[in-house]
Amino acid sequence: GIGYMVWWVKPARRTVWFRCQEMGPERSGEVPNPGLIMAVTPSSWHLWAVKGTKRPDLETKLYQAPYFNVYDTGSLCTGSIDMPRDTDFFNTSKWEQAFFGSFFTHPNVHEAGRLIKEGSCYRFWLDMLDGKYKTFPTQQLVDSKTTLADVLTQLKKG
């Protein structure tokens, strides 16, 4: 088996795409994004947000990735994402392109308030697309009560 791969995605401005009735038929735009931890196995894809611009260490607190299609477990609903396979499995940029190149269609947390700390996640992303924030508002990130060490332990267990 291939095993798993975990990496840090630096905070950066990237284009995000929405296809969601609550936000109009289709919206996209370049917005500030928080740092992310991505973890992939042959059968799963998880991601979490991190605060700051420094490379995370094992004690780094992880936060709910504030994106639609991400469950509160960090698991990603891959829907129609064109997933990297086999020869591209270890190419992190392919995974990042697949994530940011896909449409965010619906919140996957069971309470709308869990995707971000305050307010509507739809309003939040509309504000982001409208350029309200120069940098990602990390005070809106929801603590996932986990660390990078916890994630690695879970992945090792399979």
N, C-alpha and C positions, 0 to 999 in steps of 0.2 A: 504493500500500500504506500501511497504518497505521504501520508501523515498530515501535517498541518503547517500553516504559515501565518505568522502574526507580524504586522508592521505598523509604523506610525506614518500618518499622512499629515504633513505640516499644514498649519492654518494658511489659507490662501483665498484669493478671489477666484471663484469658479462659476461657470454657468450652471444653473439648475433649471429643470424643466418640470412643469406641472400640467397634468391633464386631469382636472378635478372640477366638477360642477360648482362647488362652493366658491371657487376662485375665478370663475369664467371658464369658457371652454378650454383654452390653452394659454399658458403664460410661461415665459422663460426670461432669464436675465442673469447678469453676472452679479454675484453677491459675495460678501465676506463669509467664509466658512470656518468653523472652529477646527482645531487639530482633531484628528480621528485615529482610533486604533481599529484596524481591520484584521479580522481573523478568518481564514478559510480552511476548510477541510474538503475532501472529495464530495461530501454530502451536505455541507452547511456553510453559511456565510454570516458572520456577525460583525457588528460595528458599534463603537461607543465614541463619545466625544471626550476630549481632554481640554483642560484650561491651560492657557499660556502658550509660549512659543518654544519652550525647551523640550528636548527629547525626553519622553517619559521614562521613568525607571519602574522597578517592581512595585514600589509603594504608591505610585501615581493613582489618584482617585479617578475613576471613570464615571462618566455621565451618560444619561440617555442621549443617543444621537438624535438631534431634534428634527429629523427628516421623516416625511411620510414613508410608509412601507416598512418601517423598522419597529419591531415589537419591543415591549419593555424588557425582554430578556436579552436584547441586543441582536436577536435573530432578524434577518432580512427576508421579507417576502419578495422573492425574485420575479414573480409574475412573468413579464415578457422580456426581462433582461437577457441580453445575449451574453451568456456566461463564458469566461475563458475556460478552456479545456486542455487536458493532457499536456501538449507541448507548450502551452501558454500558462500552465498552472502556477509556475514560480515567477511569472512576470507581473510584478506588483502594479505597474502602470496600466496593464490590461484590465485588472480588477477595478482600478480607480476610474478608468475611462468607461467601463461598463456601468459602474454605479452612477457617476455624474452624467453619463450620456443617456440614462433612462428617464422615463417620466415618473414623477412622484404622483400617485393617484389617490391615496387615502391614508389617513392616520391609522396606524395599527396598534395603538395603545388603547386600552378599553375605556379609559377616562380621558377626555380631550385634554385635561389639565396636566397629564403626565408627560406629554411631549415637550412642553416648555413650562416654566414655573408659573407664569401669570398670563391670563388672557386667552384668547382664541388662537389656536395654531394656524388657522386660515388667515386671520388678521395679521399675525406675526409674519408669515411668509409673504403676504401682500405688501406689508411695510418694508420687508427686506427687498423685494423686487422693485419697490418704488424708491429705493435708495435712502431710506430713513437712517440706516446705520453705516458708518464708515468702516467700523470693525465689527466682528461678530459680538453681540451682547452676551458674554459668557455668564452674566448674572441670571440669565434665563434658563441655563442648563439645570436639569433635574438630576440629583445625585442618584446613581444606580446602585449604591451601597456595595460596590465591588472595586477591586484594584486590578492592576495588570497581573500581579502575582496570582490572584484568584482565577483569572481567565486562563493563564498558562496551566495552572493545576487542573482545571476542568478539561482542557484540551488534552493533557497527558493521559487523563483517565479515559478519554474517548467519549 
